[in-house]
Amino acid sequence: MSDVTDLAVTAALLGDPARAAMLQALMDGRALTAKELAFAAHVSPQTASGHLARLTEASLLSVAAQGRHRYFRLASPAVAEMVEAIMAVASQTRPEPRRTAWKGGEALRTARTCYDHIAGRLGVAIADRLIEREHVVLTADGGEVTESGLGFLVGFGAAPEPGKRIFCRPCLDWSERRPHLAGRVGAAIACRCFELGWITRLRDSRAVAITSAGHSGLADTFGI
């Protein structure tokens, strides 16, 4: 298929509300069962099965069997970045009355995971502090970690893992309309915050809670 055809096919897959809801439900990086995704999409298990088959065949989802269950997750960080970008653009194209009010709930707005990095007010605040301290430089189309920034990340225990994935990039936060950090740098910071027990996942939600240790740790480390 041509690039244009590939684009059209992928766009058509995301154009269905049920499939879009499934992809959004997986944006916190967890693996979910078909039953859980059917619930998230408000469709029957039979309908969900067809949608999941199409998403898996298109390499947007990966699936792993464990016991009697099959677990689905986003196939790669690139898929998460695509969904994230569409969510940001979609929020900007809504009619003005809908754009001005955030209706996702305060817990999600305060802090949440966006695939494997931190989003919401917390994610934006971390990005702001790293920029203010000249640890990170963000542009419209990319990001760079400075020498002092690399030293900070190593000292914090969040040295990014090597790999082909984009090292550092801004991601327009769809609740705050300002960038948080994505790429390997964003993922490393989120992973370290979880390891230190500064943030913890809320059950059945993309939201994360900042723990008491997190409030002091984030203040000492990032000045938040």
Residue pairs with C-beta under 8 A, 6 or more apart in sequence:
1 9
9 58
10 58
10 60
10 82
13 19
13 54
13 55
13 58
13 60
14 20
14 23
14 83
14 86
16 51
17 41
18 41
18 42
18 43
18 47
18 48
18 51
19 41
19 51
19 54
19 55
21 40
21 41
21 42
22 37
22 40
22 41
22 48
22 51
22 52
22 55
22 72
23 55
23 60
23 74
23 79
23 83
24 40
24 83
24 87
25 32
25 36
25 37
25 40
25 41
26 32
26 37
26 61
26 72
26 73
26 74
27 74
27 80
27 83
27 84
27 113
27 114
27 115
27 206
28 112
28 113
28 114
28 115
28 201
28 205
28 206
29 73
29 74
29 80
29 113
29 115
29 116
30 73
31 64
31 71
31 72
31 73
32 40
32 71
32 72
32 73
33 69
33 70
33 71
33 72
34 45
34 48
34 49
34 52
34 70
34 72
35 45
35 48
37 48
37 52
37 72
38 44
38 45
38 47
38 48
41 48
41 51
43 51
52 61
52 63
52 72
55 61
55 72
56 62
56 63
56 72
59 75
60 74
60 75
60 79
61 72
61 73
61 74
61 75
61 79
62 72
62 73
62 74
62 75
63 70
63 71
63 72
64 70
64 71
64 73
65 71
74 80
74 83
74 115
77 115
77 116
77 165
77 187
80 114
80 115
80 116
81 115
81 166
81 171
81 182
84 114
84 115
84 171
84 174
84 182
85 171
85 172
87 174
88 171
88 172
88 173
88 174
90 174
91 99
91 174
91 177
92 99
92 177
102 109
102 175
104 175
105 207
107 202
107 205
107 207
107 209
108 120
108 175
108 205
108 206
108 207
109 120
109 121
109 175
109 176
110 120
110 121
110 122
110 207
110 210
111 118
111 119
111 120
111 121
111 122
111 123
111 199
111 207
111 208
111 209
111 210
112 118
112 119
112 120
112 123
112 205
112 206
112 207
112 208
113 119
113 190
113 201
113 206
113 208
114 123
114 171
114 173
114 180
114 182
114 206
116 186
116 187
116 190
116 191
117 123
117 171
117 180
117 181
117 182
117 183
117 186
117 187
117 189
117 190
118 126
118 180
118 181
118 186
118 189
118 190
118 193
118 199
118 208
119 171
119 173
119 174
119 175
119 180
120 173
120 175
120 176
120 180
120 207
121 175
121 176
122 199
122 208
122 210
122 218
122 224
123 173
123 180
123 181
123 186
124 173
124 176
124 178
124 179
124 180
125 222
125 224
126 180
126 181
126 189
126 218
126 222
126 224
127 136
127 138
127 170
127 178
127 179
127 180
127 181
129 222
129 223
129 224
130 136
130 149
130 152
130 181
130 222
131 137
131 138
133 148
133 152
134 146
134 148
134 149
135 145
135 146
135 148
135 149
135 152
135 153
136 143
136 144
136 145
136 146
136 149
136 168
136 181
136 185
137 143
137 144
137 146
138 144
138 170
138 179
139 170
140 170
142 166
142 168
142 169
142 170
143 167
143 168
143 169
143 170
143 181
143 183
143 185
144 168
145 153
145 167
145 168
145 185
150 159
153 159
153 160
153 185
153 188
153 189
156 189
156 192
156 221
157 192
157 195
158 185
158 188
158 189
158 191
158 192
159 188
160 167
160 168
160 183
160 184
160 185
160 187
160 188
161 184
161 188
163 184
165 183
165 184
166 182
166 183
166 184
167 183
167 184
167 185
168 181
168 182
168 183
168 184
168 185
168 186
169 181
169 182
169 183
170 179
170 180
170 181
170 182
171 179
171 180
171 181
171 182
171 186
172 178
172 179
173 179
173 180
180 186
181 189
190 199
193 199
193 214
193 218
194 200
196 213
196 214
196 217
197 211
197 213
197 214
198 210
198 211
198 213
198 214
198 217
198 218
199 208
199 209
199 210
199 211
199 214
200 208
200 209
200 211
201 207
201 208
201 209
202 208
202 209
210 218
218 224
